[in-house]
Amino acid sequence: MTDYPTTPCGSCKKPVIWTVTANGKRLPVDATPTSDGTVALTAAGNQVRSRVVEVKFRFGRRDLHKAHFSSCPQANTWRRR
């Protein structure tokens, strides 16, 4: 499934990988890559870094993940306003 550490989502209990974006924000992503994923992961020391891949570079990639906010049924309860 993944080489990155996972934790269960606080709502739906699906496995997520906690990442850090280029802006230093924490972003949960689904543990399993998907064909319609948009997020690339890299290991950086003891952190997992994430970045959104431009559309023109996504074709045919099978290593991209989805932000968990787009797949979690209870995502709105966790969003900061």
Backbone torsions as a table, in degrees:
resi	resn	phi	psi	omega
1	MET	NA	-67.1	-178.2
2	THR	-151.0	153.5	175.8
3	ASP	-96.1	-1.3	-178.8
4	TYR	-95.7	150.4	179.1
5	PRO	-66.9	141.4	-179.9
6	THR	-120.9	157.5	171.8
7	THR	-137.2	153.0	177.8
8	PRO	-74.0	142.9	175.0
9	CYS	-60.0	141.6	180.0
10	GLY	-65.5	-16.3	-179.1
11	SER	-109.6	-61.3	-172.2
12	CYS	-92.6	-9.2	176.8
13	LYS	70.3	5.8	175.3
14	LYS	-72.0	150.6	-179.0
15	PRO	-70.8	133.1	177.4
16	VAL	-127.2	154.7	174.3
17	ILE	-108.6	125.2	177.1
18	TRP	-86.3	125.0	-177.0
19	THR	-122.0	170.2	175.3
20	VAL	-123.0	128.6	-179.2
21	THR	-80.9	174.1	177.1
22	ALA	-62.2	-25.2	178.4
23	ASN	-87.0	3.3	179.2
24	GLY	81.2	12.1	179.5
25	LYS	-92.0	147.1	177.1
26	ARG	-81.5	136.2	-179.0
27	LEU	-136.2	120.7	174.1
28	PRO	-81.9	134.9	176.1
29	VAL	-125.7	152.0	176.6
30	ASP	-61.7	141.1	-176.2
31	ALA	-69.4	-29.7	-177.0
32	THR	-96.6	125.4	176.0
33	PRO	-63.1	152.0	178.9
34	THR	-134.1	161.0	-179.6
35	SER	-68.3	-20.8	178.3
36	ASP	-107.4	21.5	178.3
37	GLY	-68.8	159.1	-178.4
38	THR	-129.1	-7.8	-171.5
39	VAL	-113.6	126.3	175.5
40	ALA	-97.0	143.4	-179.3
41	LEU	-116.0	145.2	172.8
42	THR	-142.0	149.0	176.6
43	ALA	-86.9	135.8	178.2
44	ALA	-136.9	91.4	-176.0
45	GLY	66.8	-124.0	178.6
46	ASN	-97.7	12.0	177.8
47	GLN	-110.6	156.2	169.2
48	VAL	-108.0	121.9	-179.6
49	ARG	-95.9	147.1	179.4
50	SER	-129.5	148.8	174.5
51	ARG	-149.7	144.5	177.5
52	VAL	-79.8	130.9	-179.7
53	VAL	-89.8	132.7	178.3
54	GLU	-58.9	148.7	-176.8
55	VAL	-54.0	-43.8	-176.0
56	LYS	-65.7	-14.5	179.5
57	PHE	-106.1	4.5	-177.3
58	ARG	-88.0	-23.6	-171.9
59	PHE	-56.2	127.6	175.3
60	GLY	79.7	-4.9	-179.4
61	ARG	-79.2	138.5	179.2
62	ARG	-118.6	12.0	-178.6
63	ASP	-108.1	8.5	-176.6
64	LEU	-92.9	144.3	-177.8
65	HIS	-109.7	165.6	175.0
66	LYS	-104.1	143.1	171.5
67	ALA	-61.1	134.1	-175.5
68	HIS	-65.5	-22.7	176.6
69	PHE	-61.5	-25.6	-179.3
70	SER	-85.3	-13.0	-177.7
71	SER	-119.1	-15.2	-178.1
72	CYS	-78.2	128.4	179.8
73	PRO	-65.0	-23.6	-179.2
74	GLN	-109.1	26.4	-175.5
75	ALA	-57.2	-36.7	-176.6
76	ASN	-63.9	-25.5	179.0
77	THR	-72.6	-17.4	-177.7
78	TRP	-104.2	-12.6	-177.6
79	ARG	-69.6	140.8	174.1
80	ARG	-88.8	137.8	-178.6
81	ARG	-94.8	NA	NA
